[in-house]
Amino acid sequence: MYLGDEAWPDLETYFESESLALVPLGSTEQHGPHLPEATDHLIAEAFAHEAADRTGFLRTPTIDIGVSGHHRQFHGTMWVDPPAFREYVASLTRNLTAHGIDRVIYVNAHGGNVPHLREVGAQLRQDEVAYAIEWMWNDSIPTLVDDLFEQNGPHGGPKETSMIQYLEPDLVHDDRLEEARETGVPSVEAAETVKHGSRTFYDAADNTANGVLGDQTDASAEKGERLFEAASDQLVRLCEWLAAQPFEALLPADHV
């Protein structure tokens, strides 16, 4: 169920019987010369759509601009400052609790959002307002990702390229995959920006001239389909697990 498609009287039954919502989040940022800037939020929205269809749980509109200031040197990247992002997500989640939602899955597809979503979720739990957890698609299927790609990136690499080739093939510049590989770097290690145990980079541009890492020519729509189906299964299982938990069991433990 997509909240935005429903008239308000038709949502009453859902809020009376269910307490879980899916909130997709991503970014609008550079993903190299071959992928659209919408890459992350397209992926997040697709997973939330699939899980909502398969489970019947509510899906909210997508938050499509995230914490992406580390990509700011590349044309068109959009971002919000971390405190503004955290405040917005927290406020949106509290809005859902006003309708009876007490557990939320942040269906996230942008690594830069992760620590901030964790912080928001921890505070909401500490306040005993809601149990909100972050889910990142590739983290749910790490073995498959490693099996499919010799070098998966991470950013703008073959795993994200495969996903967009499957979900939105018309948005992929397939004729630029070799360029993306040759003008980028295989990995952070290859960029040699980790010095004596210290990560000396702050921005994507510090590591790679074209904004991406990995071997983009190793991508395919077929691999994207396998990734999408496997991670969707994991998200559905997470939804079912979370919905089955008593809310009290999700709250912080008492002081020992």
Backbone torsions as a table, in degrees:
resi	resn	phi	psi	omega
1	MET	NA	130.1	177.5
2	TYR	-104.0	119.7	-175.8
3	LEU	-54.0	-41.4	-175.3
4	GLY	-66.8	-18.0	179.8
5	ASP	-87.0	-13.6	-170.3
6	GLU	-97.6	145.6	168.0
7	ALA	-80.4	149.2	-170.4
8	TRP	-58.9	-36.9	179.7
9	PRO	-64.2	-25.5	-176.3
10	ASP	-81.8	-5.9	177.0
11	LEU	-92.5	-10.6	-175.8
12	GLU	-58.5	-44.1	-177.5
13	THR	-63.2	-39.1	179.4
14	TYR	-61.9	-50.6	-176.2
15	PHE	-67.2	-23.6	176.4
16	GLU	-75.7	-28.1	-172.3
17	SER	-110.7	-18.6	-175.1
18	GLU	-126.0	156.7	-178.4
19	SER	-132.3	15.2	-176.0
20	LEU	-121.0	142.4	175.1
21	ALA	-137.8	148.7	175.6
22	LEU	-103.3	127.9	178.6
23	VAL	-119.1	105.5	178.6
24	PRO	-78.0	138.6	179.3
25	LEU	-138.4	145.4	176.8
26	GLY	-153.1	-133.5	179.8
27	SER	-156.9	169.4	169.2
28	THR	-127.0	95.9	-171.2
29	GLU	-152.8	163.0	179.4
30	GLN	-57.8	139.0	172.2
31	HIS	-132.9	43.3	177.0
32	GLY	83.7	-176.0	-177.5
33	PRO	-76.9	-6.8	-169.6
34	HIS	-114.5	-16.6	-175.5
35	LEU	-117.7	153.1	179.8
36	PRO	-73.2	156.5	177.3
37	GLU	-67.2	-17.2	178.8
38	ALA	-81.8	1.1	-171.5
39	THR	-43.9	-54.2	-173.0
40	ASP	-67.0	-44.1	-177.4
41	HIS	-76.3	-23.8	172.2
42	LEU	-64.9	-42.2	179.8
43	ILE	-66.4	-46.5	-179.8
44	ALA	-60.5	-44.7	-178.5
45	GLU	-64.3	-39.0	179.2
46	ALA	-62.8	-42.8	179.1
47	PHE	-66.6	-43.7	179.9
48	ALA	-64.4	-39.1	177.8
49	HIS	-61.9	-46.9	-178.8
50	GLU	-63.0	-46.6	-178.8
51	ALA	-66.2	-39.6	178.4
52	ALA	-63.9	-41.5	178.7
53	ASP	-63.9	-39.6	-175.7
54	ARG	-79.1	-25.8	-175.3
55	THR	-109.1	-22.4	-174.6
56	GLY	86.3	-0.1	179.8
57	PHE	-75.3	160.2	-174.8
58	LEU	-77.5	136.6	173.8
59	ARG	-115.4	131.7	178.6
60	THR	-90.7	170.4	169.5
61	PRO	-57.8	158.2	-175.7
62	THR	-85.9	137.5	169.7
63	ILE	-88.5	107.4	-168.8
64	ASP	-105.9	4.7	171.9
65	ILE	-125.7	126.6	-175.2
66	GLY	-127.7	-153.8	-178.2
67	VAL	-86.9	94.8	-171.5
68	SER	-132.9	21.1	-178.0
69	GLY	-59.9	-21.7	-179.9
70	HIS	-74.8	-2.5	173.6
71	HIS	-110.7	13.7	-168.1
72	ARG	-66.1	-20.2	-179.4
73	GLN	-71.6	-12.5	-176.0
74	PHE	-100.3	137.0	-174.2
75	HIS	-51.9	133.1	170.5
76	GLY	87.3	-14.0	178.8
77	THR	-58.3	135.2	177.2
78	MET	-118.3	148.4	-179.5
79	TRP	-157.6	161.8	168.9
80	VAL	-122.5	154.4	179.0
81	ASP	-68.4	146.8	-176.3
82	PRO	-51.5	-44.8	179.8
83	PRO	-62.1	-37.7	179.1
84	ALA	-67.0	-39.2	178.2
85	PHE	-63.7	-47.7	-179.3
86	ARG	-61.8	-43.4	-179.4
87	GLU	-63.7	-40.6	-179.7
88	TYR	-64.9	-48.0	-178.9
89	VAL	-64.0	-42.0	178.7
90	ALA	-62.6	-43.3	-179.9
91	SER	-64.2	-43.3	178.1
92	LEU	-61.0	-41.8	-179.2
93	THR	-66.6	-41.5	177.1
94	ARG	-63.6	-33.5	174.4
95	ASN	-58.7	-43.0	178.9
96	LEU	-64.2	-35.7	-179.8
97	THR	-66.2	-25.6	177.9
98	ALA	-65.6	-21.2	178.5
99	HIS	-98.4	2.9	177.2
100	GLY	105.1	-0.1	176.6
101	ILE	-77.4	129.1	177.3
102	ASP	-124.6	3.9	174.2
103	ARG	-143.5	137.4	-172.6
104	VAL	-136.2	138.6	170.9
105	ILE	-110.3	117.5	173.7
106	TYR	-81.3	103.0	-179.9
107	VAL	-82.7	96.8	-166.8
108	ASN	-109.4	142.5	177.4
109	ALA	-131.6	20.8	178.7
110	HIS	-131.7	118.9	-176.7
111	GLY	-59.0	-33.0	-179.2
112	GLY	-64.8	-18.8	179.3
113	ASN	-83.1	-20.8	-166.6
114	VAL	-55.9	-56.2	-175.7
115	PRO	-62.3	-30.0	-178.1
116	HIS	-76.3	-36.9	174.5
117	LEU	-67.1	-37.2	176.7
118	ARG	-63.7	-40.5	179.6
119	GLU	-65.7	-43.9	177.9
120	VAL	-61.0	-47.2	-179.4
121	GLY	-60.7	-41.2	-179.8
122	ALA	-63.4	-40.6	-179.3
123	GLN	-69.7	-41.1	178.4
124	LEU	-62.8	-38.7	177.8
125	ARG	-68.0	-43.0	179.7
126	GLN	-61.1	-35.6	178.3
127	ASP	-79.4	-4.8	-178.9
128	GLU	57.3	37.2	178.7
129	VAL	-93.9	-44.0	-177.2
130	ALA	-160.3	159.9	172.6
131	TYR	-110.0	105.8	-175.5
132	ALA	-120.7	125.9	-176.6
133	ILE	-127.1	150.4	-179.6
134	GLU	-95.1	136.9	176.8
135	TRP	-126.2	126.3	179.6
136	MET	-115.7	124.5	-167.1
137	TRP	-57.7	-46.9	-175.3
138	ASN	-71.5	-25.1	176.6
139	ASP	-70.9	-18.9	-179.6
140	SER	-82.4	-14.7	-177.0
141	ILE	-138.1	51.6	-173.3
142	PRO	-61.9	-35.4	-178.2
143	THR	-66.2	-42.8	178.7
144	LEU	-64.0	-43.2	178.2
145	VAL	-58.3	-45.9	-180.0
146	ASP	-65.8	-35.7	-179.7
147	ASP	-69.5	-34.7	-174.5
148	LEU	-80.4	-28.4	-172.1
149	PHE	-130.8	131.9	176.1
150	GLU	-68.2	-37.2	177.7
151	GLN	-140.6	105.2	-170.5
152	ASN	-86.9	-5.6	175.2
153	GLY	135.3	-111.7	15.1
154	PRO	-88.4	-45.4	-168.6
155	HIS	-77.7	125.3	178.5
156	GLY	67.5	15.3	-178.3
157	GLY	-83.4	-165.6	-174.0
158	PRO	-65.8	-27.2	-179.8
159	LYS	-68.3	-45.1	177.3
160	GLU	-71.3	-36.2	178.0
161	THR	-62.8	-44.7	178.3
162	SER	-60.8	-41.8	-178.5
163	MET	-62.0	-44.8	-179.8
164	ILE	-73.7	-32.3	173.7
165	GLN	-59.6	-33.8	178.1
166	TYR	-80.0	-45.6	-173.5
167	LEU	-81.1	-43.2	-174.4
168	GLU	-139.9	67.1	-172.7
169	PRO	-59.9	-28.6	-179.1
170	ASP	-69.0	-14.6	-179.1
171	LEU	-93.5	-3.7	-179.1
172	VAL	-95.7	130.7	174.9
173	HIS	-88.6	84.4	-177.0
174	ASP	-63.0	-24.9	179.8
175	ASP	-76.0	-2.5	-179.9
176	ARG	-112.0	8.9	-176.3
177	LEU	-65.3	-42.0	178.6
178	GLU	-66.0	-39.3	177.0
179	GLU	-61.1	-42.4	179.9
180	ALA	-60.7	-42.1	179.8
181	ARG	-67.9	-45.5	-172.4
182	GLU	-74.1	-29.8	-178.0
183	THR	-98.7	-3.9	174.6
184	GLY	-99.2	-158.0	176.8
185	VAL	-131.4	152.3	-178.7
186	PRO	-65.2	-36.3	-172.9
187	SER	-162.2	168.5	174.7
188	VAL	-61.1	-38.4	179.2
189	GLU	-59.2	-41.3	-179.7
190	ALA	-68.0	-25.5	178.4
191	ALA	-72.3	-17.0	177.4
192	GLU	58.4	40.3	177.9
193	THR	-105.8	6.2	169.9
194	VAL	-100.2	113.4	-174.2
195	LYS	-115.1	113.9	174.6
196	HIS	54.0	39.0	177.4
197	GLY	89.2	-0.7	-179.6
198	SER	-109.2	131.9	174.0
199	ARG	-80.2	102.5	-173.5
200	THR	-85.9	-0.5	179.9
201	PHE	-97.8	150.1	173.6
202	TYR	-122.0	-32.0	-176.9
203	ASP	-116.5	155.7	176.9
204	ALA	-56.7	-36.0	-178.0
205	ALA	-66.4	-19.3	176.5
206	ASP	-70.3	-24.5	-176.7
207	ASN	-99.7	-36.4	-169.2
208	THR	-146.9	131.3	-175.0
209	ALA	-68.0	-29.6	-178.6
210	ASN	-103.6	2.4	173.4
211	GLY	94.0	-6.1	-174.3
212	VAL	-132.0	164.1	-179.1
213	LEU	-130.1	160.7	175.3
214	GLY	97.5	-177.6	179.6
215	ASP	-106.8	96.8	-176.4
216	GLN	-68.2	-20.9	179.9
217	THR	-73.8	-8.5	178.3
218	ASP	-86.6	3.9	-176.7
219	ALA	-88.9	156.1	173.1
220	SER	-160.2	155.4	176.7
221	ALA	-62.9	-33.3	179.3
222	GLU	-63.7	-42.5	176.3
223	LYS	-65.7	-39.1	177.6
224	GLY	-59.8	-40.4	178.2
225	GLU	-63.7	-42.4	178.9
226	ARG	-62.8	-42.4	178.3
227	LEU	-62.9	-45.5	-176.3
228	PHE	-64.5	-44.4	-178.7
229	GLU	-66.2	-42.1	-178.3
230	ALA	-67.5	-44.6	-179.3
231	ALA	-70.8	-33.9	176.5
232	SER	-61.3	-41.1	176.8
233	ASP	-58.6	-41.6	179.7
234	GLN	-65.7	-40.4	179.7
235	LEU	-66.8	-40.5	176.9
236	VAL	-60.4	-43.8	179.1
237	ARG	-64.1	-37.5	177.4
238	LEU	-64.4	-43.0	177.2
239	CYS	-57.8	-47.9	-177.3
240	GLU	-65.3	-40.5	178.1
241	TRP	-62.9	-48.5	-175.5
242	LEU	-65.2	-40.4	-179.7
243	ALA	-63.8	-27.9	-175.9
244	ALA	-83.6	-10.7	-175.8
245	GLN	-81.4	136.1	169.6
246	PRO	-62.7	137.0	-176.2
247	PHE	-57.7	-37.4	-178.4
248	GLU	-60.9	-32.1	-179.6
249	ALA	-72.2	-15.0	-178.2
250	LEU	-92.7	-8.9	-177.0
251	LEU	-83.3	163.9	-179.9
252	PRO	-59.3	147.3	177.3
253	ALA	-67.7	154.9	174.8
254	ASP	-66.1	159.9	176.4
255	HIS	-61.7	134.4	-178.8
256	VAL	-77.3	NA	NA
